[in-house]
Amino acid sequence: MELKEKIIDEIKKIYDPELPVNIYDLGLIYDVKVEENKAKIKMTLTTPNCPVAESLPKEVKEGAMQVEGIEDVDLELVWDPPWSKDMMSDAAKLELNL
């Protein structure tokens, strides 16, 4: 399994505290790249005032660091494009009856 896939698997273990959906399927992770032993992750939050704005990015970074072979994680919190329900996976939409 590629390092990128292993990182995504770790991210899928992190759930939004208000919804029964992991943040990857929720569409909060915009990009995951791996260069040698460094992961570069771009993510967003549902809103800038999200109650987990401090803790969720930290959880993502810590999750990626759990992957064997990853020594550093560059996590960028972005707001463009803004998150919308359209970014959710079909499975997440089904889970939330959307």
Summary of the structure (lengths in Angstrom):
residues: 98
radius of gyration: 13.0
end to end distance: 32.0
largest distance: 39.8
contacts: 269
relative contact order: 0.23
helix: 30%
strand: 21%
